[in-house]
Amino acid sequence: MIMLTEIHPKLPMRNKAVTKDYYIKQLGFQTFGDQDFDGYLMVYKDHIQIHFFEFKDLDPKENYGQVYIRTNDIDQLYQTLLDKQVFIHPNGFLETKPWGQREFAILDPDHNLLTFGQSIQ
């Protein structure tokens, strides 16, 4: 039986150094792999990876990149990011949604939307 085993979303970035700094220092990710590819960045945390490709002409206000990330302790993750003064999306503060998830959302420096969620059922 063939099955899909993982997903590694690819999101646009304007500046590799800025993106790397945000994901490592603000969100607690690490770089993935031991090679540094020009115009490409791979980061990971726990069981997820996010890849980024260089798009220098990206207009952040026209970027619709989005990733939904599940977690096992949404309240602690939210508090950790607040403690690090990570900007929470104005429409994405932590709340329980009608579809049975507790969620919050942030925008990275290129306005890729990262939504974090945990099932409450």
C-alpha positions in Angstrom: 0.0 0.0 0.0 1.4 3.4 -1.0 1.0 6.1 1.7 2.1 9.7 2.1 4.4 10.1 5.1 5.3 13.7 5.6 4.8 17.2 4.2 7.3 20.0 4.1 5.6 23.2 2.9 7.7 25.7 0.8 7.1 29.4 1.5 8.5 32.5 -0.1 11.1 34.7 1.7 12.6 38.0 0.6 15.7 37.9 2.8 17.2 34.6 4.0 19.0 36.1 7.0 15.9 37.8 8.2 13.7 34.7 7.8 16.4 32.5 9.5 16.7 34.9 12.4 13.0 35.0 12.9 12.4 31.3 12.9 15.4 30.4 15.0 15.4 33.2 17.6 11.7 34.0 17.8 10.1 30.6 17.1 12.7 28.2 18.4 13.4 26.4 15.1 16.8 25.0 14.0 18.4 24.9 10.6 17.9 21.6 8.9 20.9 19.9 7.2 24.5 20.8 7.2 24.6 22.5 3.8 23.7 26.1 3.1 22.0 26.5 -0.2 21.9 29.9 -2.0 18.4 31.2 -2.0 16.9 28.3 0.0 16.4 27.7 3.7 15.2 24.7 5.6 14.2 24.8 9.3 12.7 22.3 11.7 11.3 22.0 15.1 10.1 18.8 16.7 8.4 16.8 13.9 7.9 19.5 11.3 10.0 21.2 8.6 9.4 24.3 6.7 11.3 25.2 3.6 11.7 28.7 2.1 12.6 29.8 -1.4 14.0 33.2 -2.2 11.6 35.6 -3.8 13.2 39.0 -3.5 10.4 40.9 -5.3 7.7 39.5 -3.0 5.2 42.1 -1.9 4.3 40.9 1.6 0.8 42.5 1.4 0.2 40.2 -1.6 1.6 37.0 0.0 -1.0 34.3 0.8 1.4 31.6 2.0 -0.2 29.7 4.9 0.6 26.7 7.0 -1.5 25.1 9.7 0.6 23.5 12.4 -0.9 21.2 15.1 0.5 21.1 18.6 -0.1 19.1 21.8 0.0 22.1 24.2 -1.5 25.2 22.5 -1.7 27.2 25.7 1.9 26.7 26.6 3.1 27.4 23.0 1.0 30.6 22.9 2.5 31.8 26.3 6.0 31.0 25.2 5.6 33.1 22.1 4.0 36.0 24.1 7.0 35.8 26.5 9.3 36.2 23.5 7.2 39.1 22.3 6.3 37.4 19.1 3.7 39.5 17.3 0.3 37.7 17.3 -1.9 38.4 14.2 -4.6 41.0 15.2 -7.3 38.5 14.1 -5.5 35.5 15.4 -5.4 35.7 19.2 -5.8 32.3 21.0 -9.4 31.2 21.1 -11.5 28.1 20.9 -13.1 27.8 17.4 -16.5 26.4 16.6 -14.9 23.5 14.7 -13.3 22.1 17.9 -9.9 23.6 17.8 -8.0 26.1 20.0 -6.0 28.2 17.6 -3.8 31.3 17.2 -2.0 32.8 14.3 1.2 34.8 13.5 2.7 36.4 10.5 6.3 35.9 9.7 8.4 38.8 8.2 7.1 38.0 4.7 3.5 37.7 5.8 3.4 33.9 5.6 0.5 33.0 8.0 1.3 30.3 10.5 -1.8 29.1 12.3 -1.2 26.8 15.3 -4.0 24.6 16.6 -4.9 21.8 19.0 -8.1 19.7 19.0 -10.2 20.2 22.1 -12.2 17.0 21.6 
